[in-house]
Amino acid sequence: MDVEAGSPTPGLISDGRSPSGKQNYGRDVIGQRNKCRHWRDFILAYETLGVVFGGLVTSPLYVYPSMNLNSPTEDDYLGIYSIIFWTLTLIGVVKYACIALNADDDGEGGTFALYSLLCRHINIGTHKLKSASSSMDLSHSDQLLSREKSKLVKFLEESITARRLLLLLAMLGMSMLIGDGILTPAISVLSAIDGLRGPFPSVNKSVVEALSAIVLLALFLLQKHGTAKVSFLFSPIMAAWTFTTPIIGIYSFLRYYPSIFQALSPHYIVHFFLRNKGKGWKLLGGTILCITGAEAMFADLGHFSKRSIQMAFLLTIYPSLVLTYAGQTAYLIKHLDDHIDGFYKFVPTPVYWPMFVVSTLAAIVASQSLISATFSVIKQSVVLDYFPRVQVVHTSQHKEGEVYSPETNYILMVLCLLVIVGFGDDKVIANAFGVVVILVMFITTFLLTLVMIIVWRAPLVIAMLYFIPFFILEGIYVSATFTKIPEGGWLPFVVSIILAFMMFVWYYGRQRKIEYEIENRITVDHLRGLLSSLEIQRATGLCFFYTNIQEGLTPVLGHYVSNMRSLHKVTIFTTFRYLMVPKVNLSERVIIRKLGIDGLYGCIIQYGYADSLNVERDDYVSLVTNSLKEHIWQNFDGSSPNALKEEISQLANAALLGIVHVRGKTRFHIDKHTRLQEKILLGFYEFLHGNCRSALPAIGFPLQGIMEIGMLYKT
């Protein structure tokens, strides 16, 4: 048979390769892709140095100075170094790098991601999640029905107390991270600038505090400009710190105590506690600071990849810290009473000033990392309606995670400056810092164990092999740091409890409103009856009527129609639905349905907690109207083309005539018959609600197009 001109010869591929050549070509392509992926992971690992590990890698600045050591001995220092090494290894390497990073929620990490993951696998979500119907919920429900529920799952679903305690635990974890955003800038910058006192003994603590306050004041005032313009400097600064401190550490232990690594043997820890007893236990409040910032490995997972964070920690951060602490400890063994200035004392004189500059810059970068993380946590909490609404501004058009909250920024600034001015002493701030660090880790351990059992469906024995050792280890640390509460540890504890209570009250009040609206919702038939009255007029224009429920219509609508005696010809009942997932696919962002009454539609706009709700950027009105037009076209049965054209024309004309956004300004009616518990919770909620930003301006709507309808809800 003749071969057609231009066709490939039998047995050959069109590019002239044989089948074996094609396989080799395929391997080459895969190899190139793997190289690209590895190279991308290396780039991301480098970038994590300036974002993820700022707090962790700068911990040598304040760990030894924070300890109350009285006449320490060589054996004491060897025991402390052994504790630091095994804390870094067990919590940093085993818990976070090897286990926690695998418990992501579609790429997102952190305390709330663990809670979100649990909510998606057991029925402990909010009314918002229960009341809507979408493909996402249906598939999720099917998965739940097809799986046999364990006793633990049944207990959590049936016990409202257990569900609330679990939610409060997640909120407390987020609040502790916010407390970290107050203390990390204070202790990092204060410890770095304290290096001035070495060459200049005349410089007292007050001068160091004043300089630290000025640096932090400038840092907080620059937040409104965003970090995008200077963030390219973060990774080089932290890389310089990460690679220079271990070099000094190697020099130090080779010079002062070459056998320092004998302390890696755990028996030094045993002898340390046998020798020091209660005093050694209290010193754990200082050693826990060596792992501060480890939670950021998990919390910042959404901004990087698991592999890049693991590479950065295991290849650079972990060995850097081990060598740096080895050098510090070796120096202190030969200079037993220099622990108060434990970092700068072990820096050789020729490189003292370069290291002072690098350490100060590294402290500023570490502060920026925690401030940015606090903004991110606040943004996620506001989006999910777990926190009173504050303004959230996106400072970068390219990086969605770069956000700024003016109110949060200035509150952080005031609290941070008060910490420096009020406490001043590094040891007192370190006491407060230790409480925050270990409680966040303790909460993560508990939630991660639940994820293992419920989500991963790991055997109970395997889950206990994780839970019991870390519960004991972190439990001992918790007990040690709690002894520091009278000595400054009360500050983050009080701040976190207040924030967690505020979040819980806000959540409770929002859910009570949703419960009331569901119980008193208006049916479509009832609305049809209202609109059939001759007294009710249909006004021109397009109205977005906002509601918190998806099944039925808000009771505010009945209040509005009965009193205003009108309703727009085209009205879209709109609900912003925040799902317990990081991101929502664009294809599932807008859900449209017809209500069976001419010109009336239902609309659900879905967002995840890592999505950006930026109305101005997303062109919100066009997004909804275009989705509505598409819905009308897709549901056209071909029977009446004129009706189709008329419906689309009515929608377009209504948008041209003017757009109004209507929302209910509802309040609880608290009277003498209201229970005391609800008087307290709902009264505080009303205080928060009355002083927070309105929902619509917070997402960018023009004020002149907003109408609020007041209504009282019975308690």
C-alpha positions as CSV (number, residue, x, y, z in Angstrom):
1,M,0.0,0.0,0.0
2,D,1.3,3.4,-1.0
3,V,2.0,5.9,1.7
4,E,0.2,9.2,1.3
5,A,2.4,12.3,0.7
6,G,3.0,14.2,3.8
7,S,1.9,11.4,6.2
8,P,4.3,9.9,8.6
9,T,6.1,6.7,7.6
10,P,4.7,3.6,9.4
11,G,6.6,2.8,12.5
12,L,7.8,6.4,12.8
13,I,6.4,9.4,14.7
14,S,5.6,12.6,12.8
15,D,8.7,14.3,14.3
16,G,10.9,11.5,13.0
17,R,11.3,9.7,16.3
18,S,10.7,6.0,16.7
19,P,8.3,4.7,19.4
20,S,11.3,4.2,21.7
21,G,12.4,7.7,20.8
22,K,8.9,8.9,21.8
23,Q,9.2,7.3,25.2
24,N,12.6,8.9,25.7
25,Y,11.1,12.2,24.6
26,G,8.3,11.7,27.1
27,R,10.8,11.0,29.9
28,D,12.7,14.2,28.9
29,V,9.6,16.2,29.2
30,I,8.7,14.7,32.6
31,G,12.3,15.3,33.7
32,Q,12.2,18.9,32.6
33,R,8.9,19.4,34.5
34,N,10.3,17.8,37.6
35,K,13.3,20.1,37.4
36,C,11.0,23.1,37.0
37,R,9.0,22.0,40.0
38,H,12.1,21.4,42.1
39,W,13.4,24.8,41.0
40,R,10.1,26.5,41.9
41,D,10.1,24.8,45.3
42,F,13.6,26.1,45.9
43,I,12.5,29.6,45.0
44,L,9.5,29.3,47.3
45,A,11.7,27.9,50.1
46,Y,13.9,31.0,49.8
47,E,10.9,33.3,49.9
48,T,9.6,31.6,53.1
49,L,12.7,32.9,54.9
50,G,11.3,36.4,54.9
51,V,7.6,35.5,55.6
52,V,7.2,32.3,57.5
53,F,10.3,31.9,59.7
54,G,11.0,35.4,60.8
55,G,9.8,34.8,64.4
56,L,11.4,31.3,64.7
57,V,14.9,32.1,63.3
58,T,15.3,35.3,65.4
59,S,14.5,33.5,68.7
60,P,18.3,33.3,69.8
61,L,18.0,37.0,70.4
62,Y,15.9,36.5,73.5
63,V,15.9,32.8,74.7
64,Y,18.8,32.9,77.1
65,P,18.3,36.6,78.2
66,S,14.7,35.6,79.2
67,M,15.8,32.9,81.7
68,N,16.1,33.5,85.4
69,L,19.4,31.7,85.9
70,N,21.0,32.1,89.3
71,S,24.7,30.9,89.4
72,P,24.3,28.5,86.5
73,T,26.8,25.7,86.0
74,E,28.3,23.9,83.0
75,D,25.8,21.0,83.6
76,D,22.9,23.5,83.7
77,Y,23.8,24.9,80.3
78,L,24.3,21.4,78.8
79,G,20.9,20.5,80.1
80,I,19.3,23.6,78.7
81,Y,20.8,23.1,75.3
82,S,19.6,19.5,75.3
83,I,16.1,20.7,76.1
84,I,16.3,23.3,73.3
85,F,17.6,20.7,70.8
86,W,14.9,18.2,71.6
87,T,12.1,20.8,71.6
88,L,13.2,22.0,68.2
89,T,13.4,18.4,67.0
90,L,10.1,17.0,68.4
91,I,7.9,20.1,68.0
92,G,9.5,21.7,64.9
93,V,10.6,18.6,62.9
94,V,8.2,15.8,64.0
95,K,5.0,17.7,64.8
96,Y,4.9,20.5,62.3
97,A,7.3,19.6,59.4
98,C,6.3,16.0,59.2
99,I,2.7,15.8,60.5
100,A,0.8,19.1,60.8
101,L,1.7,20.3,57.3
102,N,-0.2,17.3,56.0
103,A,-3.4,18.4,57.7
104,D,-4.1,21.2,55.2
105,D,-7.6,22.3,54.2
106,D,-7.2,22.5,50.4
107,G,-3.8,24.0,50.8
108,E,-4.7,26.3,53.7
109,G,-3.2,25.8,57.2
110,G,-3.6,27.1,60.7
111,T,-5.9,26.6,63.7
112,F,-9.0,27.7,61.8
113,A,-8.2,25.5,58.9
114,L,-8.2,22.5,61.2
115,Y,-11.6,23.6,62.6
116,S,-12.9,24.2,59.0
117,L,-11.7,20.7,58.1
118,L,-13.7,19.2,61.0
119,C,-16.8,21.2,60.1
120,R,-16.7,19.8,56.6
121,H,-16.6,16.2,57.8
122,I,-19.0,16.3,60.7
123,N,-22.3,18.2,61.1
124,I,-21.1,21.0,63.4
125,G,-21.3,23.9,60.9
126,T,-23.4,27.0,61.2
127,H,-27.0,27.7,60.0
128,K,-25.6,29.3,57.0
129,L,-24.0,26.1,55.9
130,K,-27.1,24.0,56.7
131,S,-29.6,26.3,55.1
132,A,-28.3,26.6,51.6
133,S,-28.3,24.0,48.9
134,S,-25.6,23.7,46.4
135,S,-23.7,21.1,44.7
136,M,-20.9,21.4,47.2
137,D,-23.2,20.7,50.1
138,L,-25.0,17.9,48.4
139,S,-21.8,16.0,47.6
140,H,-20.6,16.6,51.1
141,S,-23.8,15.3,52.6
142,D,-23.7,12.2,50.4
143,Q,-20.2,11.5,51.7
144,L,-21.3,11.9,55.3
145,L,-24.3,9.6,54.8
146,S,-22.1,6.9,53.1
147,R,-19.7,6.8,56.0
148,E,-20.5,5.2,59.3
149,K,-20.3,7.7,62.1
150,S,-18.0,7.0,65.0
151,K,-19.0,7.5,68.6
152,L,-16.9,10.6,68.7
153,V,-18.6,12.1,65.6
154,K,-22.0,11.4,67.1
155,F,-21.0,13.0,70.4
156,L,-19.8,16.2,68.7
157,E,-22.9,16.4,66.5
158,E,-25.4,15.8,69.4
159,S,-23.7,17.9,72.1
160,I,-24.2,21.6,71.7
161,T,-21.8,22.2,74.6
162,A,-19.0,20.2,72.9
163,R,-19.6,22.0,69.6
164,R,-19.4,25.4,71.3
165,L,-16.3,24.4,73.2
166,L,-14.7,23.3,70.0
167,L,-15.5,26.6,68.3
168,L,-14.3,28.5,71.4
169,L,-11.0,26.5,71.2
170,A,-10.5,27.4,67.6
171,M,-11.3,31.1,68.3
172,L,-8.9,31.0,71.3
173,G,-6.2,29.7,68.9
174,M,-6.8,32.6,66.5
175,S,-6.8,35.1,69.4
176,M,-3.5,33.7,70.6
177,L,-2.0,34.3,67.1
178,I,-3.2,37.9,67.4
179,G,-1.5,38.2,70.8
180,D,1.6,36.9,69.1
181,G,1.3,39.9,66.7
182,I,1.5,42.2,69.8
183,L,4.4,40.5,71.5
184,T,6.7,39.4,68.7
185,P,7.4,43.0,67.5
186,A,8.0,44.1,71.1
187,I,10.4,41.4,72.2
188,S,12.2,41.1,68.8
189,V,13.0,44.8,68.3
190,L,13.7,45.4,72.0
191,S,16.2,42.4,72.1
192,A,17.9,43.5,68.9
193,I,18.4,47.1,69.9
194,D,19.5,46.0,73.3
195,G,22.8,45.3,71.6
196,L,23.7,48.9,71.9
197,R,24.4,48.5,75.6
198,G,27.4,46.3,75.0
199,P,29.7,48.8,73.3
200,F,28.0,51.7,75.1
201,P,27.5,50.8,78.8
202,S,26.2,54.3,79.4
203,V,23.1,53.5,77.4
204,N,20.4,52.5,79.8
205,K,17.2,50.5,79.4
206,S,15.1,53.7,78.9
207,V,17.0,54.7,75.8
208,V,16.7,51.1,74.4
209,E,12.9,51.2,75.1
210,A,12.6,54.7,73.4
211,L,14.5,53.6,70.3
212,S,12.5,50.4,70.1
213,A,9.2,52.3,70.4
214,I,10.3,54.7,67.6
215,V,11.3,51.8,65.3
216,L,7.9,50.1,65.9
217,L,6.0,53.3,65.5
218,A,7.5,53.8,62.1
219,L,6.8,50.2,61.2
220,F,3.1,50.4,62.1
221,L,2.7,53.8,60.4
222,L,4.1,52.3,57.2
223,Q,1.6,49.5,57.1
224,K,-1.0,51.4,55.1
225,H,1.4,51.5,52.2
226,G,1.6,47.7,52.1
227,T,4.6,45.5,52.2
228,A,4.8,44.8,48.5
229,K,7.3,47.6,47.9
230,V,9.8,46.4,50.5
231,S,9.0,42.7,50.7
232,F,11.7,41.9,48.2
233,L,14.2,42.8,50.9
234,F,12.7,40.5,53.5
235,S,14.2,37.2,52.3
236,P,17.7,38.5,51.7
237,I,17.8,40.0,55.2
238,M,16.6,36.8,56.8
239,A,18.9,34.7,54.6
240,A,21.8,36.9,55.8
241,W,20.7,36.2,59.4
242,T,20.1,32.5,58.9
243,F,23.5,31.8,57.3
244,T,25.7,34.1,59.4
245,T,24.5,33.1,62.9
246,P,25.4,29.4,62.5
247,I,28.8,30.4,61.2
248,I,29.4,32.4,64.3
249,G,28.0,29.5,66.3
250,I,30.4,27.0,64.7
251,Y,33.3,29.4,65.5
252,S,32.1,29.8,69.0
253,F,31.8,26.1,70.0
254,L,35.0,25.2,68.2
255,R,36.8,27.8,70.3
256,Y,35.1,27.5,73.6
257,Y,33.6,24.0,73.9
258,P,34.1,21.6,71.0
259,S,32.3,18.7,72.8
260,I,29.0,20.7,73.0
261,F,27.1,18.1,71.0
262,Q,27.4,15.5,73.8
263,A,24.5,17.4,75.2
264,L,22.2,15.9,72.5
265,S,21.9,12.9,74.7
266,P,18.6,13.1,76.6
267,H,20.2,12.0,79.9
268,Y,21.4,15.6,80.3
269,I,17.7,16.6,80.5
270,V,17.0,14.0,83.2
271,H,20.0,15.1,85.3
272,F,19.0,18.8,84.8
273,F,15.6,18.2,86.3
274,L,16.9,15.9,89.1
275,R,19.4,18.6,90.0
276,N,17.2,21.7,89.7
277,K,13.8,20.2,90.4
278,G,11.1,22.9,90.6
279,K,13.6,25.6,89.6
280,G,14.4,23.7,86.4
281,W,10.7,23.2,85.7
282,K,10.1,27.0,85.9
283,L,13.0,27.6,83.4
284,L,10.9,25.8,80.8
285,G,9.0,29.1,80.5
286,G,12.2,30.5,78.8
287,T,13.2,27.5,76.7
288,I,9.8,27.3,75.0
289,L,10.7,30.5,73.3
290,C,13.2,28.6,71.1
291,I,10.3,27.2,69.1
292,T,8.3,30.5,68.9
293,G,7.1,31.0,65.3
294,A,6.9,27.3,64.5
295,E,3.1,27.7,64.3
296,A,3.7,30.0,61.3
297,M,5.0,27.0,59.3
298,F,1.4,25.7,59.4
299,A,-0.5,29.0,59.5
300,D,1.2,30.3,56.3
301,L,0.8,27.1,54.4
302,G,-1.7,28.8,52.1
303,H,0.9,31.2,50.8
304,F,3.5,28.6,49.9
305,S,3.7,24.9,49.3
306,K,4.2,22.1,51.9
307,R,7.4,21.0,50.1
308,S,8.9,24.5,50.1
309,I,8.2,25.0,53.8
310,Q,9.7,21.6,54.7
311,M,12.8,22.3,52.5
312,A,13.4,25.7,54.1
313,F,12.9,24.4,57.7
314,L,14.8,21.1,57.4
315,L,17.7,22.4,55.2
316,T,18.3,25.9,56.6
317,I,16.2,27.0,59.7
318,Y,16.6,23.8,61.8
319,P,20.4,23.4,61.3
320,S,20.9,27.1,61.7
321,L,19.1,27.2,65.1
322,V,20.9,24.0,66.3
323,L,24.3,25.5,65.5
324,T,23.5,29.0,66.7
325,Y,22.3,27.7,70.1
326,A,25.3,25.3,70.3
327,G,27.6,28.3,69.8
328,Q,25.7,30.4,72.4
329,T,25.8,27.6,74.9
330,A,29.5,26.9,74.3
331,Y,30.3,30.5,75.0
332,L,28.1,30.6,78.1
333,I,29.8,27.5,79.5
334,K,33.0,29.4,79.6
335,H,31.3,32.7,80.7
336,L,28.7,31.5,83.1
337,D,27.2,34.8,84.1
338,D,26.8,36.3,80.6
339,H,23.4,34.8,79.9
340,I,21.6,38.1,80.4
341,D,23.2,39.3,77.2
342,G,23.4,35.8,75.8
343,F,23.3,36.7,72.1
344,Y,25.6,39.7,71.6
345,K,28.2,38.4,74.0
346,F,29.1,35.5,71.9
347,V,29.4,37.6,68.7
348,P,33.1,38.2,67.9
349,T,34.2,41.8,68.2
350,P,35.2,42.3,64.5
351,V,31.7,41.4,63.2
352,Y,29.8,42.9,66.2
353,W,28.4,46.0,64.3
354,P,27.5,44.1,61.1
355,M,25.6,41.6,63.2
356,F,23.9,44.4,65.2
357,V,22.6,45.8,61.9
358,V,21.6,42.4,60.5
359,S,19.8,41.4,63.8
360,T,17.9,44.7,64.0
361,L,16.7,44.3,60.4
362,A,15.9,40.7,61.0
363,A,13.8,41.7,64.1
364,I,11.9,44.2,62.0
365,V,11.2,41.6,59.3
366,A,10.0,39.1,62.0
367,S,7.7,41.8,63.4
368,Q,6.3,42.5,59.9
369,S,5.6,38.8,59.4
370,L,3.5,38.6,62.5
371,I,1.7,41.9,61.9
372,S,0.8,40.7,58.3
373,A,-0.3,37.3,59.7
374,T,-2.6,39.2,62.2
375,F,-4.2,41.2,59.4
376,S,-4.7,37.9,57.5
377,V,-6.4,36.2,60.5
378,I,-8.6,39.2,61.1
379,K,-9.6,39.3,57.4
380,Q,-10.5,35.6,57.5
381,S,-12.5,36.0,60.7
382,V,-14.4,39.0,59.3
383,V,-15.2,37.2,56.0
384,L,-16.6,34.2,57.9
385,D,-18.6,36.5,60.2
386,Y,-16.8,35.4,63.3
387,F,-15.4,38.9,64.1
388,P,-17.0,42.3,64.2
389,R,-16.6,44.0,60.8
390,V,-13.5,46.1,60.4
391,Q,-12.1,47.6,57.2
392,V,-9.8,45.3,55.2
393,V,-7.8,46.8,52.4
394,H,-5.8,44.8,49.8
395,T,-2.4,46.5,49.4
396,S,-1.2,44.4,46.4
397,Q,-2.9,43.7,43.1
398,H,-0.8,40.6,42.6
399,K,-0.7,38.9,46.0
400,E,-4.1,38.3,47.5
401,G,-2.7,37.6,50.9
402,E,-1.3,41.1,51.4
403,V,-4.0,42.9,53.3
404,Y,-4.2,45.8,55.8
405,S,-6.7,46.7,58.4
406,P,-6.5,50.3,59.7
407,E,-8.4,49.7,63.0
408,T,-6.4,46.5,63.7
409,N,-3.1,48.2,62.9
410,Y,-3.6,51.1,65.3
411,I,-4.9,48.8,68.1
412,L,-1.8,46.6,67.6
413,M,0.4,49.6,67.6
414,V,-1.0,51.0,70.8
415,L,-0.8,47.6,72.6
416,C,2.7,47.0,71.3
417,L,4.0,50.3,72.5
418,L,2.2,49.9,75.9
419,V,4.0,46.5,76.2
420,I,7.4,48.2,75.7
421,V,6.7,51.2,77.9
422,G,4.7,49.2,80.6
423,F,7.0,46.2,80.9
424,G,10.3,47.2,79.4
425,D,12.1,44.3,80.8
426,D,12.8,41.5,78.3
427,K,12.1,38.8,80.9
428,V,8.6,40.1,81.7
429,I,7.7,40.3,78.0
430,A,9.2,36.8,77.5
431,N,6.9,35.5,80.2
432,A,4.0,36.8,78.3
433,F,5.3,35.5,75.0
434,G,5.8,32.0,76.3
435,V,2.1,31.8,77.3
436,V,1.0,32.6,73.7
437,V,3.5,30.3,72.1
438,I,2.7,27.1,74.0
439,L,-1.1,27.6,74.1
440,V,-1.4,27.9,70.3
441,M,0.6,24.7,70.0
442,F,-1.4,22.9,72.6
443,I,-4.7,23.9,70.8
444,T,-3.2,22.7,67.5
445,T,-2.3,19.3,69.1
446,F,-5.8,18.8,70.3
447,L,-7.5,19.8,67.0
448,L,-5.0,17.8,64.9
449,T,-5.8,14.7,66.9
450,L,-9.5,15.1,66.1
451,V,-8.5,15.5,62.4
452,M,-6.5,12.3,62.6
453,I,-9.5,10.4,64.0
454,I,-12.4,12.0,62.2
455,V,-10.9,13.1,58.8
456,W,-8.0,10.8,58.2
457,R,-9.8,8.0,60.0
458,A,-6.6,6.8,61.5
459,P,-6.8,4.0,64.1
460,L,-7.1,5.3,67.6
461,V,-3.8,3.7,68.6
462,I,-2.0,5.7,65.9
463,A,-3.7,8.9,66.9
464,M,-2.8,8.3,70.5
465,L,0.8,7.7,69.6
466,Y,0.8,11.3,68.4
467,F,-1.5,12.8,71.0
468,I,-0.1,11.4,74.2
469,P,3.6,12.3,73.8
470,F,2.8,15.9,72.6
471,F,0.1,16.3,75.2
472,I,2.6,15.4,77.9
473,L,5.4,17.5,76.4
474,E,3.3,20.6,75.7
475,G,1.3,20.1,78.9
476,I,4.5,20.3,81.0
477,Y,5.4,23.5,79.1
478,V,1.9,24.9,79.6
479,S,2.2,24.3,83.4
480,A,5.6,26.0,83.5
481,T,4.4,29.0,81.5
482,F,1.3,29.4,83.7
483,T,3.6,30.1,86.7
484,K,4.6,33.2,84.7
485,I,1.1,34.6,84.5
486,P,1.6,36.9,87.6
487,E,4.9,38.1,86.1
488,G,3.6,39.4,82.8
489,G,2.0,36.3,81.3
490,W,-1.4,37.6,82.2
491,L,-1.3,40.1,79.3
492,P,-1.7,37.9,76.3
493,F,-3.9,35.5,78.3
494,V,-6.3,38.4,79.1
495,V,-6.1,39.8,75.5
496,S,-6.8,36.4,74.0
497,I,-9.7,35.6,76.3
498,I,-11.3,39.0,75.5
499,L,-10.8,38.5,71.8
500,A,-12.1,34.9,71.9
501,F,-15.1,36.0,74.0
502,M,-15.8,38.9,71.5
503,M,-15.6,36.5,68.6
504,F,-17.9,34.0,70.4
505,V,-20.5,36.7,71.3
506,W,-20.4,38.0,67.7
507,Y,-20.9,34.5,66.4
508,Y,-23.7,33.8,68.9
509,G,-25.5,37.0,68.1
510,R,-25.3,36.4,64.3
511,Q,-26.6,32.8,64.7
512,R,-29.5,34.0,66.9
513,K,-30.5,36.4,64.2
514,I,-30.3,33.7,61.5
515,E,-32.4,31.4,63.8
516,Y,-35.1,34.1,64.1
517,E,-35.1,34.8,60.4
518,I,-35.5,31.1,59.6
519,E,-38.3,30.7,62.1
520,N,-40.1,33.8,60.8
521,R,-39.2,33.7,57.1
522,I,-41.7,34.7,54.5
523,T,-42.7,32.2,51.9
524,V,-43.0,33.0,48.2
525,D,-46.8,32.4,48.3
526,H,-47.1,34.9,51.2
527,L,-45.1,37.5,49.2
528,R,-47.2,36.8,46.1
529,G,-50.3,37.6,48.2
530,L,-48.7,40.9,49.4
531,L,-47.8,42.0,45.9
532,S,-51.3,41.2,44.6
533,S,-52.7,43.9,46.8
534,L,-53.6,47.1,44.8
535,E,-51.9,49.2,47.5
536,I,-48.4,47.7,46.7
537,Q,-46.6,49.5,43.9
538,R,-43.8,48.0,41.7
539,A,-41.1,50.7,41.5
540,T,-38.7,51.0,38.6
541,G,-35.0,50.2,38.8
542,L,-32.9,47.3,40.1
543,C,-32.9,46.4,43.8
544,F,-30.4,44.1,45.6
545,F,-32.2,43.0,48.8
546,Y,-29.8,41.4,51.2
547,T,-30.7,38.5,53.4
548,N,-28.9,36.0,55.7
549,I,-31.0,33.0,54.7
550,Q,-31.3,31.1,51.4
551,E,-34.5,29.1,52.0
552,G,-37.5,31.5,52.2
553,L,-37.2,35.3,52.5
554,T,-36.1,37.4,55.4
555,P,-38.8,38.8,57.7
556,V,-37.3,42.3,57.0
557,L,-38.9,42.0,53.5
558,G,-42.4,41.8,55.0
559,H,-41.6,44.7,57.2
560,Y,-40.3,46.7,54.2
561,V,-43.2,45.9,51.8
562,S,-45.9,46.5,54.5
563,N,-44.5,49.9,55.5
564,M,-43.1,51.2,52.2
565,R,-46.0,49.9,50.1
566,S,-43.7,49.1,47.2
567,L,-41.1,46.8,45.8
568,H,-38.9,47.2,42.8
569,K,-39.9,45.5,39.6
570,V,-36.6,43.7,39.4
571,T,-35.4,42.6,42.9
572,I,-32.6,40.2,43.5
573,F,-32.6,38.7,47.0
574,T,-28.9,38.3,47.7
575,T,-27.0,36.3,50.3
576,F,-23.2,36.4,50.8
577,R,-22.5,32.8,51.8
578,Y,-19.1,32.2,53.4
579,L,-18.2,28.5,53.1
580,M,-15.9,26.6,55.4
581,V,-13.5,26.1,52.6
582,P,-10.4,28.1,51.6
583,K,-11.6,29.0,48.1
584,V,-14.7,28.6,45.9
585,N,-14.4,27.8,42.2
586,L,-15.5,30.6,39.9
587,S,-18.1,28.2,38.4
588,E,-19.7,27.9,41.8
589,R,-19.3,31.6,42.9
590,V,-22.8,32.8,41.9
591,I,-25.9,30.6,42.3
592,I,-29.1,32.0,40.7
593,R,-32.7,30.8,41.0
594,K,-36.1,32.2,40.0
595,L,-38.7,32.7,42.7
596,G,-41.8,32.2,40.6
597,I,-42.8,35.8,40.7
598,D,-42.1,38.1,37.7
599,G,-38.9,40.1,38.2
600,L,-37.9,38.4,41.5
601,Y,-34.8,36.3,41.8
602,G,-32.7,34.6,44.5
603,C,-28.9,34.9,44.4
604,I,-26.2,33.3,46.5
605,I,-22.7,34.6,46.3
606,Q,-20.2,32.1,47.7
607,Y,-16.8,32.9,49.2
608,G,-14.2,30.8,51.0
609,Y,-12.2,32.1,54.0
610,A,-9.1,32.6,51.8
611,D,-11.0,34.3,49.0
612,S,-10.8,38.1,48.5
613,L,-14.2,39.8,48.7
614,N,-13.3,42.9,46.6
615,V,-16.4,44.3,45.0
616,E,-14.7,47.1,43.2
617,R,-12.2,44.7,41.6
618,D,-14.7,42.0,40.9
619,D,-17.4,44.4,39.4
620,Y,-20.0,42.8,41.7
621,V,-23.2,44.1,39.9
622,S,-22.0,43.0,36.5
623,L,-21.0,39.6,37.9
624,V,-24.6,39.0,39.3
625,T,-26.5,40.5,36.3
626,N,-24.4,38.5,33.8
627,S,-24.9,35.3,35.8
628,L,-28.7,36.1,35.9
629,K,-28.8,36.6,32.1
630,E,-26.9,33.3,31.6
631,H,-29.4,31.6,34.0
632,I,-32.3,32.9,32.0
633,W,-30.8,31.7,28.7
634,Q,-30.0,28.3,30.1
635,N,-33.5,27.8,31.5
636,F,-35.3,28.9,28.3
637,D,-37.5,26.0,27.0
638,G,-37.9,27.5,23.5
639,S,-41.6,28.0,23.8
640,S,-41.8,31.8,24.0
641,P,-38.9,33.8,22.5
642,N,-40.7,37.1,23.1
643,A,-41.0,36.4,26.9
644,L,-37.3,35.6,26.9
645,K,-36.4,38.9,25.2
646,E,-38.8,40.8,27.4
647,E,-37.2,39.3,30.6
648,I,-33.7,40.1,29.6
649,S,-34.7,43.6,28.4
650,Q,-36.5,44.2,31.7
651,L,-33.3,43.3,33.6
652,A,-31.1,45.6,31.4
653,N,-33.5,48.6,31.7
654,A,-33.8,48.2,35.4
655,A,-30.0,48.4,35.8
656,L,-29.9,51.5,33.7
657,L,-32.7,53.3,35.7
658,G,-30.7,53.0,38.9
659,I,-29.5,50.4,41.5
660,V,-30.3,50.4,45.1
661,H,-29.0,48.1,47.9
662,V,-31.4,47.4,50.7
663,R,-30.5,45.7,53.9
664,G,-32.1,45.2,57.3
665,K,-30.7,47.0,60.3
666,T,-32.0,44.6,62.8
667,R,-31.6,44.7,66.6
668,F,-32.6,42.4,69.4
669,H,-35.4,43.6,71.7
670,I,-34.1,42.9,75.2
671,D,-36.7,43.2,77.9
672,K,-37.3,42.1,81.5
673,H,-38.4,38.6,80.3
674,T,-35.1,37.9,78.6
675,R,-32.9,35.4,80.4
676,L,-29.8,36.8,82.2
677,Q,-27.4,34.8,80.0
678,E,-29.0,36.2,76.9
679,K,-29.1,39.7,78.3
680,I,-25.3,39.6,78.8
681,L,-24.5,37.9,75.5
682,L,-27.0,39.8,73.3
683,G,-26.4,43.1,75.1
684,F,-22.7,42.8,74.3
685,Y,-23.4,41.8,70.8
686,E,-25.6,44.8,70.3
687,F,-22.7,47.0,71.6
688,L,-20.3,45.4,69.1
689,H,-22.9,45.6,66.3
690,G,-23.5,49.3,66.9
691,N,-19.8,50.2,66.8
692,C,-18.6,48.0,63.9
693,R,-18.7,48.9,60.2
694,S,-21.8,48.3,58.2
695,A,-21.6,45.2,56.0
696,L,-22.3,47.0,52.7
697,P,-19.8,49.9,52.9
698,A,-17.3,47.4,54.1
699,I,-17.4,45.7,50.7
700,G,-17.3,48.9,48.7
701,F,-20.9,49.9,47.7
702,P,-21.5,53.6,47.1
703,L,-23.2,55.1,50.2
704,Q,-25.8,57.0,48.2
705,G,-27.2,53.8,46.8
706,I,-27.7,52.1,50.2
707,M,-31.0,51.9,52.1
708,E,-31.3,50.4,55.6
709,I,-34.6,49.1,57.1
710,G,-34.8,49.0,60.9
711,M,-36.5,46.1,62.7
712,L,-36.5,44.6,66.2
713,Y,-36.2,40.9,66.7
714,K,-37.7,39.2,69.8
715,T,-35.2,37.4,72.1
